[in-house]
Amino acid sequence: QVQLVESGGGLVQAGGSLRLSCAASGRIFSIKDMGWYRQAPGKQRELVAIITSGGRTNYAGAVKGRFTISRDNAKNTVTLQMSSLKPEDTAVYYCNGEFLYGSTWYGHWGQGTQVTVSS
């Protein structure tokens, strides 16, 4: 069983920064893409940023240039550095990873961490 545990959320003023971390543990053989998603009240969950095992990244347009995703393959961690935060960034942020079991990839989610940006 694989677990993803996020940390680093909190309350910050607009223009501030936060760093989210996510650590995967359990029986891990291989991890493909890892990413961060967010869900604001009354809205659907959306992709924020994703990073491949080789380090290739992709960002949502709304966060490009402000957020940076990185990962440590040796430690099975993924980090989201968020800068120039805006009130519209307020959401629950979820970590996601694709894990290999036998010959099949399965997605796992963390429990989420709240990020609140005050104006």
N, C-alpha and C positions, 0 to 999 in steps of 0.2 A: 504494500500500500504506500502510495506517495502522498506526502503532505506539502503544501505550499503555505508559508507563513509570512504575512506582510508586516512591516513595521515602518514607523516614521511619519504617519499622518498627524494632523493636528490643526490648530487654528493659526492663521497668519494674516497679516494685513496685505492689502493689495500692493503689488510691487515687491513683495518679499519672496523668499525662497523656502523650499522644503525638499527633503531628500527621502524618497521611499525606497525601502529595501524588501526583497523577497528571497527567502531561502527555501530550497527544496530539500526534503529529507525522505528517507525510506529506501525501498529497493529500487535503485535507479541504475539503469543500464545505459541509457542514452537519452539526451534531450535535444529535440530539434529546435523549433522556434520558441522563444519566450517573449512575453509581452505584457503590457499594461493596458487595462480597459477601465472605463469609468461609467458610472451611472448616477445621474442627477435625479432628484425627485421628479416623478412624473414623466421621465424620459427613458428611452431604451438604452441599454448598455452599448457603449461605442468604443472602438479602438482608439487608443491614445498613441501607442508606439509599440513596435515589434522589432526584435533582433534575432537574426538567425544564429546558428551555432558557429558560423564563420565570421560573425560580426557585422553582417550587412543589416542596415537599419531602415525603417520606414516610419514616418510620423503622420499623424492627422494634421491637416492644414492649420487647424486652430492652435496647435501647439508648436508647430515648426519654428525653429529659431529660439524658442524659450525653454523647451524640455530636451533633455539628453538621456537616452537609454544606453545602458552598458551591462555587460554580464561577465562573470568569472566562471568559466567552464569547470575549472578545477574545484571550485567551492559550490557549484550549482546554485549560484545566486544571480539575481538580476536587479538592477538599480535604476531608479528614475530620478534624475536631478531636475527639479522644477524651479524655474526662475521667472521673474517678472509676472508673478501670479496675478490673476484677475478674478473678480467675484464669480465670473462664469465658469471658472475652473472648479468651483465647489461641487463635490460629488464624493461618492464612495469609489475608491480606486481598488481594482482587483488585479491580482497577478495571475497569469496563465502560462502554462507550459505544455508542450507536447512530448510525451514520454513513450519510449519504446517498450512494448511487452511482446516477447517473441518476435513476430514479424509485423505487428500492428502498432500504429501510433494512437495514443489516447490523450485527450486533453484533460487537464486538471486545473481547478480554480482554487485560489486562496479564499479566505473568509472575508476579505475586504478591509480597507482602512479608510476612515473618514478624513477628507481634506476640506476645510472650510476657509474661504478667503473673504475677509471682511473689507468693505469699501471705506 
